[in-house]
Amino acid sequence: MLHALPIFGIKLWVEEIQLEKKLLKEIEAIKPKANVRPNLLTSGPVGSGKSSFISAVYSIGEGSKVQPALPGSSASSFTVEYKGYTQNTLLKHFILRDTMGLEARDQDGFHIDDFVYLVRGNIKNSYTFNPAASITPGNADFVDSPKPDAVIHCVIFVISAVDVYNNIPEGYIRKIGQLQEKLRLEGVPRILILTKADLLCEKVREDTKLLFWSVKVQKAVKRASEIFQIDQASIHPVVNYEVDYTLTPDRNIPLLLALKQSMKYAECHMRQVEDDDDIP
């Protein structure tokens, strides 16, 4: 019962609710000037929580837990199609996109060459990926002259905090490094989300409010920054709603912080592209 909580606990609870409302308003206020909804592409190893992150964001927008992107738990990617998600609340002005997961072996999972085509907008929504071969011009799902609303404006890499803290397979490090090099050449911004922070740290599992104070989580963030050459300010530890059904501010806030940053990066990237086009 609320009246039984300590005064300090009530104060933190109220502050969390206020911060969550503030973030929701700030996110809904991000409206790109162009008549184009920026695309946010999620990418990461199989089983890292990529689809669960999308479902968590979508659930926050709906106000209750839903599952638009079905998560997988097998060794191979559950998501095999290129899909986009939007809604009339959080994602009203953006599209959050899911794609096939990365696998450590070169011949498995998401094909590296497909990534470039995705970023450039050459691949149609609902395209089914083939790990053995990349899509090529002439394919029915290949778009030779993509429209501005098809290109990717920010990439959200999703990786398990447990894997980063312990020993992420070299194959993943190599593949993600290759993807980042492709992004650098295309000039597309990226952020990194560290999922499953509750599985990494028992204290976080007991109380999500301790997420940003966990020594283990902080070490995972630092290690991820060193491995993938992403600044720590662009790395977000989160706890997805993989088990719990009820949405809570302490879990929503880290997810909203990550979503807000990806949206601002995408908006800035879109504006920069427009400015470059105006420069003779």
Secondary structure by P-SEA (a helix, b strand, c coil): ccccccaaaaaaaaaaaaaaaaaaaaaaaccccccbbbbbbbbbccccaaaaaaaaaaaaaacbbbbcbbbbcccccccccbbbbbcccccccbbbbbcbbbcccccccccaaaaaaaaacccccbbbbbcccccccccccccccccccccccbbbbbbbaaaaaccccaaaaaaaaaaaaaaaaacccbbbbbccccccccccccccccccccaaaaaaaaaaaaacccccccccccccccccccccaaaaaaaaaaaaaaaaaaaaaaaaaaaaaacc
